Amino acid sequence: MTKTPPSIIALDGPAASGKSTVGRRLANALGYLFFDTGIMYRAVTWIALNRDMNLRDEEAITQMAQSAQIDVRPPTQADGRAFDVIIGEKDVTWEVRSGDVDANVSLVSAYAGVRKALSEKQRRIGLRGRVVMVGRDIGTVVLPEADLKVYMDASAEERARRRYDEIIERGEKADYEEIFNTMIERDRLDSTRAVAPLKPADDAIFINTDELSENQVYERVLAMCAP
Ligand code: CDP
């Protein structure tokens, strides 16, 4: 670690590994910006679905990603959201978390041009420092110079159960089997893609969260930031 407390913090891991929850709390405690990069890939996927685009048309999707206006703003509603996600004038905060987006986001996020467009923005913001950035490739590609890199993981069953609970808590309908299967497929695509696959950076600290509560994980990561 080059700085105490670390200024650039990278949290990576597969779907529902707990990185967003921990990242959000950590950023709050440190007074840092919380940046959830998954939102950007989800937003591009949402736009493509909304416009009825052919998701296999890499060129068209890439062009759209380059010009997409995705606004992530402080939350205006106390419904569990960490921020508002606005596309055009529309609040799509929960829509970008729909099953439809879940099922298609890994196809879109595997496109090299899409990754380039989004990760350049992420890198510019991350380099300002005092940031907790959460994603799949933050420690490996977006911010390899991060002062602290944490890679979080848990069994697929545990992660699917957490995602199921989250959705039920929002008052929406959820099907455990479907969540489990979509998640496994998303992880498979994310970790086998050619560009910036999901994997721990060589210098990342690994945390298996299977047997840990959200609070225990948070305390562990916070301790890594203590002066
Ligand atoms: O919340 P959850 O962990 O389920 O997903 P997310 O972090 O919102 O990411 C959604 C999808 O975006 C992932 O499955 C990846 O396909 C993609 N993603 C990525 O490729 N690179 C990132 N840095 C973040 C997300």
py3Dmol code that shows the C-alpha trace and the ligand (Angstrom):
import py3Dmol

protein = """\
ATOM      1  CA  MET A   1       0.000   0.000   0.000  1.00  0.00           C
ATOM      2  CA  THR A   2       1.455   3.343  -1.010  1.00  0.00           C
ATOM      3  CA  LYS A   3      -0.827   5.646   0.958  1.00  0.00           C
ATOM      4  CA  THR A   4      -2.423   5.590   4.404  1.00  0.00           C
ATOM      5  CA  PRO A   5      -5.349   5.729   4.289  1.00  0.00           C
ATOM      6  CA  PRO A   6      -5.486   4.476   0.712  1.00  0.00           C
ATOM      7  CA  SER A   7      -6.868   7.100  -1.680  1.00  0.00           C
ATOM      8  CA  ILE A   8      -7.827   4.897  -4.626  1.00  0.00           C
ATOM      9  CA  ILE A   9      -9.673   1.775  -3.469  1.00  0.00           C
ATOM     10  CA  ALA A  10     -10.645  -0.961  -5.956  1.00  0.00           C
ATOM     11  CA  LEU A  11     -13.266  -3.567  -4.985  1.00  0.00           C
ATOM     12  CA  ASP A  12     -13.810  -6.355  -7.504  1.00  0.00           C
ATOM     13  CA  GLY A  13     -15.695  -9.629  -7.530  1.00  0.00           C
ATOM     14  CA  PRO A  14     -18.483 -11.621  -9.175  1.00  0.00           C
ATOM     15  CA  ALA A  15     -22.214 -10.871  -9.056  1.00  0.00           C
ATOM     16  CA  ALA A  16     -23.692 -10.227  -5.615  1.00  0.00           C
ATOM     17  CA  SER A  17     -20.413 -10.842  -3.800  1.00  0.00           C
ATOM     18  CA  GLY A  18     -21.262  -7.929  -1.506  1.00  0.00           C
ATOM     19  CA  LYS A  19     -18.867  -5.423  -3.020  1.00  0.00           C
ATOM     20  CA  SER A  20     -21.423  -2.662  -3.629  1.00  0.00           C
ATOM     21  CA  THR A  21     -22.798  -2.772  -0.078  1.00  0.00           C
ATOM     22  CA  VAL A  22     -19.337  -2.732   1.453  1.00  0.00           C
ATOM     23  CA  GLY A  23     -18.067  -0.144  -1.031  1.00  0.00           C
ATOM     24  CA  ARG A  24     -20.920   2.199  -0.291  1.00  0.00           C
ATOM     25  CA  ARG A  25     -20.414   2.001   3.495  1.00  0.00           C
ATOM     26  CA  LEU A  26     -16.673   2.354   3.159  1.00  0.00           C
ATOM     27  CA  ALA A  27     -16.965   5.431   0.947  1.00  0.00           C
ATOM     28  CA  ASN A  28     -19.394   6.973   3.452  1.00  0.00           C
ATOM     29  CA  ALA A  29     -17.066   6.324   6.382  1.00  0.00           C
ATOM     30  CA  LEU A  30     -14.026   7.759   4.586  1.00  0.00           C
ATOM     31  CA  GLY A  31     -15.888  10.640   2.948  1.00  0.00           C
ATOM     32  CA  TYR A  32     -14.927   9.299  -0.488  1.00  0.00           C
ATOM     33  CA  LEU A  33     -16.833   9.066  -3.750  1.00  0.00           C
ATOM     34  CA  PHE A  34     -18.562   5.712  -4.255  1.00  0.00           C
ATOM     35  CA  PHE A  35     -18.488   4.694  -7.905  1.00  0.00           C
ATOM     36  CA  ASP A  36     -20.336   1.547  -9.009  1.00  0.00           C
ATOM     37  CA  THR A  37     -19.035   0.813 -12.534  1.00  0.00           C
ATOM     38  CA  GLY A  38     -21.586  -1.975 -13.101  1.00  0.00           C
ATOM     39  CA  ILE A  39     -24.265   0.727 -13.397  1.00  0.00           C
ATOM     40  CA  MET A  40     -22.661   2.000 -16.609  1.00  0.00           C
ATOM     41  CA  TYR A  41     -22.690  -1.429 -18.285  1.00  0.00           C
ATOM     42  CA  ARG A  42     -26.232  -1.960 -17.064  1.00  0.00           C
ATOM     43  CA  ALA A  43     -27.300   1.458 -18.408  1.00  0.00           C
ATOM     44  CA  VAL A  44     -25.856   0.769 -21.877  1.00  0.00           C
ATOM     45  CA  THR A  45     -27.651  -2.590 -21.899  1.00  0.00           C
ATOM     46  CA  TRP A  46     -30.893  -0.950 -20.794  1.00  0.00           C
ATOM     47  CA  ILE A  47     -30.652   1.611 -23.630  1.00  0.00           C
ATOM     48  CA  ALA A  48     -30.024  -1.156 -26.184  1.00  0.00           C
ATOM     49  CA  LEU A  49     -33.035  -3.142 -24.949  1.00  0.00           C
ATOM     50  CA  ASN A  50     -35.202  -0.041 -24.749  1.00  0.00           C
ATOM     51  CA  ARG A  51     -34.369   0.909 -28.340  1.00  0.00           C
ATOM     52  CA  ASP A  52     -34.907  -2.648 -29.498  1.00  0.00           C
ATOM     53  CA  MET A  53     -31.358  -2.782 -30.859  1.00  0.00           C
ATOM     54  CA  ASN A  54     -29.786  -6.009 -32.036  1.00  0.00           C
ATOM     55  CA  LEU A  55     -27.564  -6.892 -29.073  1.00  0.00           C
ATOM     56  CA  ARG A  56     -25.260  -8.876 -31.348  1.00  0.00           C
ATOM     57  CA  ASP A  57     -24.518  -5.801 -33.472  1.00  0.00           C
ATOM     58  CA  GLU A  58     -21.243  -4.922 -31.762  1.00  0.00           C
ATOM     59  CA  GLU A  59     -20.594  -1.866 -33.918  1.00  0.00           C
ATOM     60  CA  ALA A  60     -23.986  -0.269 -33.298  1.00  0.00           C
ATOM     61  CA  ILE A  61     -23.854  -1.014 -29.564  1.00  0.00           C
ATOM     62  CA  THR A  62     -20.337   0.388 -29.331  1.00  0.00           C
ATOM     63  CA  GLN A  63     -21.326   3.615 -31.095  1.00  0.00           C
ATOM     64  CA  MET A  64     -24.280   3.994 -28.773  1.00  0.00           C
ATOM     65  CA  ALA A  65     -22.058   3.401 -25.690  1.00  0.00           C
ATOM     66  CA  GLN A  66     -19.656   6.113 -26.869  1.00  0.00           C
ATOM     67  CA  SER A  67     -22.385   8.740 -26.972  1.00  0.00           C
ATOM     68  CA  ALA A  68     -24.697   7.488 -24.217  1.00  0.00           C
ATOM     69  CA  GLN A  69     -25.649  10.128 -21.651  1.00  0.00           C
ATOM     70  CA  ILE A  70     -25.810   8.257 -18.374  1.00  0.00           C
ATOM     71  CA  ASP A  71     -26.231  10.434 -15.302  1.00  0.00           C
ATOM     72  CA  VAL A  72     -25.515   9.097 -11.859  1.00  0.00           C
ATOM     73  CA  ARG A  73     -26.678  11.624  -9.277  1.00  0.00           C
ATOM     74  CA  PRO A  74     -27.197  11.786  -5.509  1.00  0.00           C
ATOM     75  CA  PRO A  75     -30.343   9.859  -4.485  1.00  0.00           C
ATOM     76  CA  THR A  76     -33.632  11.771  -4.526  1.00  0.00           C
ATOM     77  CA  GLN A  77     -35.650   8.899  -3.032  1.00  0.00           C
ATOM     78  CA  ALA A  78     -35.170   6.954   0.179  1.00  0.00           C
ATOM     79  CA  ASP A  79     -36.019   3.545  -1.284  1.00  0.00           C
ATOM     80  CA  GLY A  80     -32.703   1.852  -0.661  1.00  0.00           C
ATOM     81  CA  ARG A  81     -30.930   3.321  -3.687  1.00  0.00           C
ATOM     82  CA  ALA A  82     -27.343   4.579  -3.410  1.00  0.00           C
ATOM     83  CA  PHE A  83     -27.906   7.075  -6.239  1.00  0.00           C
ATOM     84  CA  ASP A  84     -30.315   7.975  -9.035  1.00  0.00           C
ATOM     85  CA  VAL A  85     -29.521   6.595 -12.475  1.00  0.00           C
ATOM     86  CA  ILE A  86     -30.965   8.907 -15.128  1.00  0.00           C
ATOM     87  CA  ILE A  87     -31.028   8.278 -18.869  1.00  0.00           C
ATOM     88  CA  GLY A  88     -32.514  11.152 -20.846  1.00  0.00           C
ATOM     89  CA  GLU A  89     -35.029  12.476 -18.359  1.00  0.00           C
ATOM     90  CA  LYS A  90     -36.036   9.020 -17.139  1.00  0.00           C
ATOM     91  CA  ASP A  91     -35.210   7.604 -13.725  1.00  0.00           C
ATOM     92  CA  VAL A  92     -34.028   4.050 -14.498  1.00  0.00           C
ATOM     93  CA  THR A  93     -32.428   3.308 -11.127  1.00  0.00           C
ATOM     94  CA  TRP A  94     -34.338   0.060 -10.619  1.00  0.00           C
ATOM     95  CA  GLU A  95     -34.949  -0.770 -14.264  1.00  0.00           C
ATOM     96  CA  VAL A  96     -31.214  -1.220 -14.839  1.00  0.00           C
ATOM     97  CA  ARG A  97     -31.416  -3.971 -12.200  1.00  0.00           C
ATOM     98  CA  SER A  98     -34.176  -5.896 -14.013  1.00  0.00           C
ATOM     99  CA  GLY A  99     -33.902  -9.555 -14.943  1.00  0.00           C
ATOM    100  CA  ASP A 100     -33.827  -8.565 -18.600  1.00  0.00           C
ATOM    101  CA  VAL A 101     -30.724  -6.427 -18.087  1.00  0.00           C
ATOM    102  CA  ASP A 102     -29.143  -9.163 -15.905  1.00  0.00           C
ATOM    103  CA  ALA A 103     -29.637 -11.654 -18.715  1.00  0.00           C
ATOM    104  CA  ASN A 104     -28.008  -9.463 -21.401  1.00  0.00           C
ATOM    105  CA  VAL A 105     -25.421  -7.249 -19.708  1.00  0.00           C
ATOM    106  CA  SER A 106     -22.522  -9.702 -20.009  1.00  0.00           C
ATOM    107  CA  LEU A 107     -22.940  -9.907 -23.772  1.00  0.00           C
ATOM    108  CA  VAL A 108     -22.766  -6.122 -24.070  1.00  0.00           C
ATOM    109  CA  SER A 109     -19.951  -5.677 -21.549  1.00  0.00           C
ATOM    110  CA  ALA A 110     -17.738  -8.137 -23.443  1.00  0.00           C
ATOM    111  CA  TYR A 111     -17.457  -5.771 -26.437  1.00  0.00           C
ATOM    112  CA  ALA A 112     -13.997  -4.168 -26.534  1.00  0.00           C
ATOM    113  CA  GLY A 113     -15.323  -0.816 -27.789  1.00  0.00           C
ATOM    114  CA  VAL A 114     -17.959  -0.638 -25.080  1.00  0.00           C
ATOM    115  CA  ARG A 115     -15.332  -1.385 -22.425  1.00  0.00           C
ATOM    116  CA  LYS A 116     -12.970   1.233 -23.838  1.00  0.00           C
ATOM    117  CA  ALA A 117     -15.657   3.944 -23.859  1.00  0.00           C
ATOM    118  CA  LEU A 118     -16.800   3.239 -20.304  1.00  0.00           C
ATOM    119  CA  SER A 119     -13.509   2.393 -18.634  1.00  0.00           C
ATOM    120  CA  GLU A 120     -11.823   5.572 -19.903  1.00  0.00           C
ATOM    121  CA  LYS A 121     -14.494   7.592 -18.080  1.00  0.00           C
ATOM    122  CA  GLN A 122     -14.086   5.424 -14.987  1.00  0.00           C
ATOM    123  CA  ARG A 123     -10.326   5.828 -15.014  1.00  0.00           C
ATOM    124  CA  ARG A 124     -10.512   9.616 -15.325  1.00  0.00           C
ATOM    125  CA  ILE A 125     -12.792   9.807 -12.299  1.00  0.00           C
ATOM    126  CA  GLY A 126     -10.788   7.249 -10.315  1.00  0.00           C
ATOM    127  CA  LEU A 127      -7.487   9.049 -10.805  1.00  0.00           C
ATOM    128  CA  ARG A 128      -8.843  12.069  -8.918  1.00  0.00           C
ATOM    129  CA  GLY A 129      -8.489   9.918  -5.794  1.00  0.00           C
ATOM    130  CA  ARG A 130     -10.559   9.624  -2.617  1.00  0.00           C
ATOM    131  CA  VAL A 131     -12.683   7.078  -4.394  1.00  0.00           C
ATOM    132  CA  VAL A 132     -14.052   3.587  -3.808  1.00  0.00           C
ATOM    133  CA  MET A 133     -14.580   2.049  -7.234  1.00  0.00           C
ATOM    134  CA  VAL A 134     -16.481  -1.218  -7.553  1.00  0.00           C
ATOM    135  CA  GLY A 135     -16.569  -3.608 -10.520  1.00  0.00           C
ATOM    136  CA  ARG A 136     -14.905  -6.561 -12.233  1.00  0.00           C
ATOM    137  CA  ASP A 137     -11.688  -5.101 -13.683  1.00  0.00           C
ATOM    138  CA  ILE A 138     -10.908  -2.104 -11.491  1.00  0.00           C
ATOM    139  CA  GLY A 139      -7.763  -3.531  -9.877  1.00  0.00           C
ATOM    140  CA  THR A 140      -6.565  -5.191 -13.092  1.00  0.00           C
ATOM    141  CA  VAL A 141      -7.382  -2.718 -15.892  1.00  0.00           C
ATOM    142  CA  VAL A 142      -9.190   0.481 -14.904  1.00  0.00           C
ATOM    143  CA  LEU A 143      -6.987   1.501 -11.962  1.00  0.00           C
ATOM    144  CA  PRO A 144      -4.024  -0.884 -11.711  1.00  0.00           C
ATOM    145  CA  GLU A 145      -2.259   1.735  -9.558  1.00  0.00           C
ATOM    146  CA  ALA A 146      -4.987   1.573  -6.873  1.00  0.00           C
ATOM    147  CA  ASP A 147      -3.624   1.917  -3.329  1.00  0.00           C
ATOM    148  CA  LEU A 148      -5.827  -0.882  -2.007  1.00  0.00           C
ATOM    149  CA  LYS A 149      -7.311  -3.748  -4.021  1.00  0.00           C
ATOM    150  CA  VAL A 150      -9.831  -6.151  -2.544  1.00  0.00           C
ATOM    151  CA  TYR A 151     -11.371  -9.111  -4.351  1.00  0.00           C
ATOM    152  CA  MET A 152     -14.550 -10.471  -2.771  1.00  0.00           C
ATOM    153  CA  ASP A 153     -16.122 -13.819  -3.516  1.00  0.00           C
ATOM    154  CA  ALA A 154     -18.657 -16.301  -2.095  1.00  0.00           C
ATOM    155  CA  SER A 155     -20.302 -19.515  -3.279  1.00  0.00           C
ATOM    156  CA  ALA A 156     -22.851 -19.159  -6.088  1.00  0.00           C
ATOM    157  CA  GLU A 157     -25.628 -20.435  -3.775  1.00  0.00           C
ATOM    158  CA  GLU A 158     -24.883 -17.811  -1.143  1.00  0.00           C
ATOM    159  CA  ARG A 159     -24.646 -15.016  -3.695  1.00  0.00           C
ATOM    160  CA  ALA A 160     -27.916 -16.021  -5.366  1.00  0.00           C
ATOM    161  CA  ARG A 161     -29.604 -16.140  -1.959  1.00  0.00           C
ATOM    162  CA  ARG A 162     -28.382 -12.601  -1.183  1.00  0.00           C
ATOM    163  CA  ARG A 163     -29.593 -11.293  -4.531  1.00  0.00           C
ATOM    164  CA  TYR A 164     -32.957 -13.022  -3.986  1.00  0.00           C
ATOM    165  CA  ASP A 165     -33.324 -11.389  -0.546  1.00  0.00           C
ATOM    166  CA  GLU A 166     -32.438  -7.965  -1.980  1.00  0.00           C
ATOM    167  CA  ILE A 167     -35.154  -8.199  -4.638  1.00  0.00           C
ATOM    168  CA  ILE A 168     -37.795  -9.440  -2.187  1.00  0.00           C
ATOM    169  CA  GLU A 169     -36.879  -6.626   0.192  1.00  0.00           C
ATOM    170  CA  ARG A 170     -37.579  -4.116  -2.599  1.00  0.00           C
ATOM    171  CA  GLY A 171     -41.091  -5.592  -2.801  1.00  0.00           C
ATOM    172  CA  GLU A 172     -40.515  -7.201  -6.212  1.00  0.00           C
ATOM    173  CA  LYS A 173     -41.110 -10.796  -7.293  1.00  0.00           C
ATOM    174  CA  ALA A 174     -38.124 -13.124  -7.460  1.00  0.00           C
ATOM    175  CA  ASP A 175     -37.429 -16.700  -8.520  1.00  0.00           C
ATOM    176  CA  TYR A 176     -34.368 -18.210  -6.812  1.00  0.00           C
ATOM    177  CA  GLU A 177     -33.644 -20.768  -9.563  1.00  0.00           C
ATOM    178  CA  GLU A 178     -33.793 -18.132 -12.268  1.00  0.00           C
ATOM    179  CA  ILE A 179     -31.541 -15.749 -10.317  1.00  0.00           C
ATOM    180  CA  PHE A 180     -29.070 -18.563  -9.651  1.00  0.00           C
ATOM    181  CA  ASN A 181     -28.921 -19.649 -13.295  1.00  0.00           C
ATOM    182  CA  THR A 182     -28.618 -16.126 -14.722  1.00  0.00           C
ATOM    183  CA  MET A 183     -25.891 -15.321 -12.223  1.00  0.00           C
ATOM    184  CA  ILE A 184     -23.828 -18.414 -13.029  1.00  0.00           C
ATOM    185  CA  GLU A 185     -24.052 -17.638 -16.727  1.00  0.00           C
ATOM    186  CA  ARG A 186     -23.127 -13.982 -16.158  1.00  0.00           C
ATOM    187  CA  ASP A 187     -20.084 -15.021 -14.080  1.00  0.00           C
ATOM    188  CA  ARG A 188     -19.040 -17.496 -16.758  1.00  0.00           C
ATOM    189  CA  LEU A 189     -19.225 -14.891 -19.525  1.00  0.00           C
ATOM    190  CA  ASP A 190     -17.581 -12.189 -17.388  1.00  0.00           C
ATOM    191  CA  SER A 191     -14.622 -14.386 -16.453  1.00  0.00           C
ATOM    192  CA  THR A 192     -14.010 -15.891 -19.889  1.00  0.00           C
ATOM    193  CA  ARG A 193     -14.284 -12.810 -22.101  1.00  0.00           C
ATOM    194  CA  ALA A 194     -11.185 -11.743 -24.046  1.00  0.00           C
ATOM    195  CA  VAL A 195     -11.008  -8.161 -22.771  1.00  0.00           C
ATOM    196  CA  ALA A 196     -10.669  -7.343 -19.060  1.00  0.00           C
ATOM    197  CA  PRO A 197     -12.102 -10.613 -17.710  1.00  0.00           C
ATOM    198  CA  LEU A 198     -13.244 -10.907 -14.121  1.00  0.00           C
ATOM    199  CA  LYS A 199     -10.236 -12.063 -12.064  1.00  0.00           C
ATOM    200  CA  PRO A 200      -8.366 -10.939  -8.961  1.00  0.00           C
ATOM    201  CA  ALA A 201      -5.377  -8.645  -9.506  1.00  0.00           C
ATOM    202  CA  ASP A 202      -2.084 -10.277  -8.445  1.00  0.00           C
ATOM    203  CA  ASP A 203      -1.824  -7.800  -5.578  1.00  0.00           C
ATOM    204  CA  ALA A 204      -5.468  -7.971  -4.448  1.00  0.00           C
ATOM    205  CA  ILE A 205      -6.455  -9.066  -0.941  1.00  0.00           C
ATOM    206  CA  PHE A 206      -8.930 -11.925  -1.260  1.00  0.00           C
ATOM    207  CA  ILE A 207     -11.965 -12.179   1.035  1.00  0.00           C
ATOM    208  CA  ASN A 208     -14.301 -15.150   0.960  1.00  0.00           C
ATOM    209  CA  THR A 209     -17.547 -13.810   2.394  1.00  0.00           C
ATOM    210  CA  ASP A 210     -19.453 -17.122   2.671  1.00  0.00           C
ATOM    211  CA  GLU A 211     -19.141 -17.320   6.438  1.00  0.00           C
ATOM    212  CA  LEU A 212     -19.016 -13.592   7.109  1.00  0.00           C
ATOM    213  CA  SER A 213     -21.812 -11.143   7.813  1.00  0.00           C
ATOM    214  CA  GLU A 214     -22.010  -7.915   5.852  1.00  0.00           C
ATOM    215  CA  ASN A 215     -20.756  -6.128   8.951  1.00  0.00           C
ATOM    216  CA  GLN A 216     -17.764  -8.446   9.374  1.00  0.00           C
ATOM    217  CA  VAL A 217     -16.710  -7.906   5.760  1.00  0.00           C
ATOM    218  CA  TYR A 218     -17.072  -4.166   6.156  1.00  0.00           C
ATOM    219  CA  GLU A 219     -15.005  -4.148   9.384  1.00  0.00           C
ATOM    220  CA  ARG A 220     -12.283  -6.156   7.675  1.00  0.00           C
ATOM    221  CA  VAL A 221     -12.007  -3.817   4.701  1.00  0.00           C
ATOM    222  CA  LEU A 222     -12.229  -0.745   6.937  1.00  0.00           C
ATOM    223  CA  ALA A 223      -9.332  -2.125   9.016  1.00  0.00           C
ATOM    224  CA  MET A 224      -7.219  -2.242   5.840  1.00  0.00           C
ATOM    225  CA  CYS A 225      -7.765   1.506   5.487  1.00  0.00           C
ATOM    226  CA  ALA A 226      -6.902   2.438   9.076  1.00  0.00           C
ATOM    227  CA  PRO A 227      -3.996   4.843   9.411  1.00  0.00           C
TER     228      PRO A 227
END
"""
ligand_1 = """\
25
CDP
O -24.490 -6.054 -8.841
P -23.872 -7.182 -9.594
O -22.604 -7.646 -8.942
O -24.820 -8.296 -9.891
O -23.491 -6.653 -11.045
P -22.852 -5.269 -11.459
O -21.653 -4.966 -10.652
O -23.931 -4.246 -11.513
O -22.355 -5.591 -12.960
C -23.253 -5.939 -13.986
C -22.465 -6.487 -15.163
O -21.685 -5.439 -15.730
C -21.461 -7.602 -14.868
O -22.052 -8.882 -14.875
C -20.445 -7.425 -15.997
O -20.874 -8.044 -17.183
C -20.453 -5.917 -16.216
N -19.335 -5.222 -15.558
C -18.097 -5.272 -16.158
O -17.931 -5.936 -17.173
N -17.066 -4.555 -15.646
C -17.225 -3.815 -14.543
N -16.188 -3.106 -14.080
C -18.461 -3.781 -13.884
C -19.509 -4.514 -14.404
"""
view = py3Dmol.view(width=600, height=400)
view.addModel(protein, "pdb")
view.setStyle({"model": 0}, {"cartoon": {"style": "trace"}})
view.addModel(ligand_1, "xyz")
view.setStyle({"model": 1}, {"stick": {}})
view.zoomTo()
view.show()
